[in-house]
Amino acid sequence: MANRDGRQMGAGHDHKHDHHGHDHGSAGHSHVPSEIKFERPLWIALGLTLAFLIVEVVGGLLTNSLALLSDAAHMMTDVIALGVSLFAVRMARRPADAKRTYGYARMEALGALVNGGLLFLVAGYILWEAIGRFSQPPHVESNGMLLVAVLGLVVNLISMKLLQAGAGESLNMKGAYLEVWSDMLGSLGVIAGAVLIRFTGWTLVDPIIAVLIGLWVLPRTWTLLRAAGHVLMQGVPAGLDLDEIRDAMSAQPDVATVHDLHVWALGSKEPILTAHVLLANDAVDADAVRHAMATMLHERFDIDHATLQVERRHCGGDLHA
């Protein structure tokens, strides 16, 4: 059976693909994020954080403050996390190739996964160290502790400002931002502890603050890990409902049913859809149906990459998939 252009249609299928809103050059589809604009803020934040990490470690050892050392350990993961984020951003810029036809955009989720794992380790370390200090709180030099914590707070606030814009657009940047944000709260806790020790001499507040930092980090780490895992498991992107999309596609004129519907994302953005669309009858213009459906997906669900296999007869897949 031939289609309108005279080409043969194998097994009664009209295999039409619509990539509404995509730019297809000679190299084929591009799945690289449209804007990779986060590298410079990451470099600046990394430089500031690395420089202060050295100051905080030295300050923690000199003042004998677990809260300060735990904050330094957290800042060390900030350095690693920012480095991982930078690597992910640079890798995501690479175009698709013969081995990785979707490109490297998923490095964003891998970077977030590494950051989440590091945060878990830091939280565990803080809690473990704090337990030992509850029984024997050591002497803490509050003045030095306060000075270093204030400097750390300034560095954290600058880094947060640099990363804030990207946190809402990239899962990888969100991971780096959460690292710095939680470290900023740790600095506030250390400042509060230093003030209390300075005026009351109650050194037990040092491990208490360390525990609070650890407990604050854990649930946010789980949220980040769950989001990264969802992307890597090709889950339906947040804000999209698969049943709603299927109903909208099935309601299009001249469409009998939609099956083998899949929606996922390469990173935290860029939803991708594939589906088989069974036409109501053989007289229907397959090109017109395909174009109308791709337009609807773009306008209603902001899905710009839709691969639609238009069929005149059911291909044998699951009608409810």
Legacy VTK file of the C-alpha trace (Angstrom):
# vtk DataFile Version 3.0
C-alpha trace
ASCII
DATASET POLYDATA
POINTS 321 float
0.000 0.000 0.000
1.571 3.282 -1.058
1.165 6.633 0.642
0.483 10.008 -0.996
4.130 10.410 -2.032
4.168 7.038 -3.759
6.386 5.414 -1.097
5.545 1.881 0.033
4.070 1.555 3.546
5.433 -1.555 5.255
2.899 -3.787 7.044
0.199 -1.187 6.605
1.975 1.366 8.798
2.515 5.006 8.050
5.727 5.810 9.919
5.674 9.563 10.237
7.853 11.465 12.662
7.227 15.022 13.765
9.844 17.014 15.685
7.881 20.200 16.119
10.064 23.161 16.954
13.362 21.308 16.517
16.273 22.357 14.376
17.564 19.402 12.392
20.932 20.031 10.851
22.979 17.648 8.796
23.988 15.778 11.939
20.382 14.888 12.809
18.601 15.628 16.049
20.253 17.679 18.750
19.423 16.740 22.339
21.927 19.127 23.912
20.251 21.674 26.249
19.521 24.871 24.349
21.345 27.078 26.844
24.480 26.051 28.739
24.996 29.259 30.655
25.920 28.039 34.105
29.645 27.416 33.751
31.019 30.817 34.762
29.017 31.068 38.031
30.129 27.548 38.898
33.787 28.417 38.361
33.534 31.504 40.586
31.658 29.624 43.310
34.190 26.794 43.150
37.147 29.172 43.547
35.587 30.967 46.526
34.561 27.747 48.238
37.912 26.032 47.751
39.809 29.016 49.159
37.604 29.211 52.224
37.691 25.451 52.787
41.385 25.738 53.623
40.670 28.611 56.027
37.853 26.699 57.737
39.838 23.493 58.238
42.709 25.412 59.817
40.260 27.434 61.934
38.415 24.316 63.087
41.631 22.621 64.185
42.886 25.715 66.004
39.591 26.354 67.827
38.788 22.659 68.456
35.227 23.189 67.190
33.369 20.133 65.850
30.630 22.396 64.467
33.284 24.282 62.500
35.008 21.096 61.326
31.670 19.552 60.356
30.898 22.690 58.398
34.343 22.382 56.781
33.583 18.776 55.853
30.331 19.960 54.351
32.191 22.673 52.475
34.577 20.029 51.150
31.596 18.285 49.599
30.594 21.690 48.201
33.934 21.790 46.394
33.449 18.253 45.062
29.827 18.965 44.176
30.696 22.149 42.288
33.446 20.263 40.471
31.012 17.497 39.529
28.477 20.100 38.396
31.090 21.796 36.228
32.029 18.462 34.690
28.369 17.669 34.036
27.760 21.075 32.422
30.761 20.679 30.127
29.821 17.111 29.225
26.199 18.076 28.552
27.470 20.537 25.943
28.934 17.739 23.852
26.808 16.826 20.829
25.320 13.415 20.166
27.589 10.877 18.505
27.391 7.380 17.050
27.579 5.743 20.498
25.426 8.188 22.464
22.708 9.227 20.074
20.873 11.312 22.701
24.022 13.222 23.602
25.248 13.792 27.153
22.372 15.775 28.683
21.775 13.027 31.257
25.119 13.922 32.865
23.048 16.538 34.697
21.158 13.831 36.607
24.333 11.826 37.215
25.963 14.923 38.707
22.984 15.428 41.016
23.184 11.771 42.052
26.851 12.122 43.020
26.101 15.310 44.961
23.302 13.593 46.855
25.542 10.685 47.789
28.200 13.052 49.108
25.648 14.901 51.211
24.544 11.637 52.808
28.138 10.777 53.714
28.727 14.195 55.256
25.545 14.037 57.317
26.523 10.601 58.603
30.005 11.787 59.536
28.664 14.806 61.427
26.205 12.717 63.436
28.844 10.092 64.287
31.362 12.650 65.524
28.758 14.526 67.532
27.760 11.424 69.517
31.243 11.145 71.001
31.315 14.787 72.049
28.067 14.668 74.007
29.732 12.628 76.754
32.899 14.739 76.871
32.408 18.218 75.404
35.898 19.645 74.715
37.016 23.237 75.193
36.134 25.390 72.193
37.793 28.689 71.260
34.650 30.723 70.577
36.259 33.909 69.205
38.125 32.153 66.418
35.112 29.947 65.770
32.919 33.028 65.336
35.338 34.787 62.999
35.731 31.811 60.681
31.979 31.134 60.654
31.191 34.735 59.660
33.682 34.550 56.785
32.108 31.255 55.722
28.655 32.807 55.746
29.824 35.574 53.410
31.323 33.039 50.981
28.139 30.950 51.073
25.888 33.942 50.386
28.002 34.998 47.390
27.981 31.454 45.993
24.223 31.150 46.500
23.647 34.350 44.568
25.787 33.038 41.717
23.971 29.694 41.529
20.413 30.829 42.255
19.338 31.475 38.667
20.415 28.061 37.423
18.855 26.163 40.350
15.376 26.554 38.907
16.369 25.325 35.452
18.817 22.474 35.985
18.729 19.486 38.337
22.519 19.514 38.380
22.613 23.204 39.350
19.902 22.578 41.941
22.160 19.983 43.547
25.066 22.433 43.702
22.791 25.185 45.027
21.394 22.926 47.770
24.939 22.019 48.798
25.849 25.681 49.248
22.507 26.552 50.827
22.785 23.846 53.460
26.356 24.953 54.151
25.097 28.520 54.606
22.660 27.315 57.272
25.534 25.413 58.851
27.516 28.650 59.042
24.561 30.358 60.747
24.417 27.527 63.248
28.130 27.783 63.961
27.797 31.539 64.496
24.945 30.998 66.956
26.974 28.348 68.755
30.056 30.555 68.983
28.005 33.382 70.485
26.444 31.039 73.069
29.808 29.566 74.027
31.341 33.022 74.250
28.742 34.361 76.684
27.644 31.211 78.579
30.593 28.833 78.358
28.171 26.012 77.428
30.379 23.949 75.088
27.748 21.225 74.686
26.043 23.508 72.166
28.853 22.710 69.685
27.881 19.034 69.066
24.183 19.945 69.311
24.560 22.354 66.397
26.585 19.750 64.501
23.710 17.250 64.902
21.143 19.831 63.776
23.210 20.502 60.642
23.315 16.784 59.877
19.592 16.284 60.443
18.750 19.293 58.286
20.830 17.955 55.390
19.375 14.414 55.256
15.782 15.049 54.021
16.942 17.518 51.367
19.513 15.001 50.208
16.807 12.373 49.837
14.707 14.779 47.747
17.637 15.424 45.410
18.480 11.709 45.082
14.855 10.849 44.355
14.622 13.504 41.622
17.875 12.338 40.004
16.789 8.699 40.199
13.449 9.556 38.601
15.224 11.076 35.600
17.663 8.173 35.268
14.759 5.680 35.451
13.062 7.611 32.621
10.098 8.607 34.749
7.417 10.959 33.462
8.695 14.538 34.014
7.193 16.552 36.861
4.154 18.558 35.806
3.063 16.088 33.116
0.289 13.510 33.526
0.507 10.506 31.201
-3.240 9.794 31.265
-4.040 13.421 30.488
-1.633 13.383 27.542
-3.104 10.103 26.236
-6.662 11.449 26.499
-5.718 14.654 24.693
-4.030 12.713 21.888
-6.918 10.260 21.557
-9.386 13.145 21.361
-7.737 14.529 18.225
-9.898 14.326 15.065
-9.509 11.149 12.963
-7.636 9.292 15.725
-8.988 5.893 16.802
-6.597 5.297 19.682
-3.089 5.932 20.989
-0.856 3.149 22.309
2.778 2.527 23.265
2.876 6.030 24.735
6.100 6.944 26.548
7.147 10.295 28.025
10.494 10.942 29.680
13.241 13.563 29.854
16.981 13.509 29.254
17.616 15.952 32.091
15.388 17.940 34.402
13.826 19.632 31.347
13.228 18.747 27.687
10.379 16.220 27.763
10.428 13.643 24.979
7.407 11.687 23.744
7.009 8.637 21.545
3.688 7.063 20.618
1.814 4.967 18.082
-1.264 6.692 16.691
-3.932 4.492 15.101
-6.003 6.339 12.498
-9.800 6.064 12.408
-9.881 4.899 8.775
-7.712 4.544 5.676
-9.051 7.736 4.079
-7.535 9.968 6.775
-4.617 12.231 5.835
-1.829 10.849 8.058
0.399 13.903 7.617
-2.362 16.263 8.723
-3.124 14.174 11.833
0.533 13.936 12.747
1.099 17.668 12.329
-2.035 18.623 14.287
-1.091 16.281 17.147
2.488 17.572 17.332
1.176 21.139 17.421
-1.249 20.256 20.222
1.526 18.589 22.254
3.696 21.681 21.882
1.001 24.206 22.757
-0.743 22.320 25.565
2.064 20.316 27.196
5.211 22.134 26.027
6.513 18.932 24.442
8.679 19.914 21.494
10.194 16.532 20.698
7.452 14.103 19.707
8.093 11.011 17.598
4.739 9.777 16.316
4.277 6.517 14.434
1.014 6.922 12.543
-0.679 3.612 11.707
-3.609 2.642 9.507
-3.714 -0.788 11.142
-2.759 -1.704 14.686
0.824 -2.948 14.807
0.181 -5.470 17.586
1.483 -3.476 20.591
-0.343 -2.911 23.844
-3.335 -0.670 23.311
-3.066 0.503 26.914
0.701 1.004 27.040
LINES 1 322
321 0 1 2 3 4 5 6 7 8 9 10 11 12 13 14 15 16 17 18 19 20 21 22 23 24 25 26 27 28 29 30 31 32 33 34 35 36 37 38 39 40 41 42 43 44 45 46 47 48 49 50 51 52 53 54 55 56 57 58 59 60 61 62 63 64 65 66 67 68 69 70 71 72 73 74 75 76 77 78 79 80 81 82 83 84 85 86 87 88 89 90 91 92 93 94 95 96 97 98 99 100 101 102 103 104 105 106 107 108 109 110 111 112 113 114 115 116 117 118 119 120 121 122 123 124 125 126 127 128 129 130 131 132 133 134 135 136 137 138 139 140 141 142 143 144 145 146 147 148 149 150 151 152 153 154 155 156 157 158 159 160 161 162 163 164 165 166 167 168 169 170 171 172 173 174 175 176 177 178 179 180 181 182 183 184 185 186 187 188 189 190 191 192 193 194 195 196 197 198 199 200 201 202 203 204 205 206 207 208 209 210 211 212 213 214 215 216 217 218 219 220 221 222 223 224 225 226 227 228 229 230 231 232 233 234 235 236 237 238 239 240 241 242 243 244 245 246 247 248 249 250 251 252 253 254 255 256 257 258 259 260 261 262 263 264 265 266 267 268 269 270 271 272 273 274 275 276 277 278 279 280 281 282 283 284 285 286 287 288 289 290 291 292 293 294 295 296 297 298 299 300 301 302 303 304 305 306 307 308 309 310 311 312 313 314 315 316 317 318 319 320
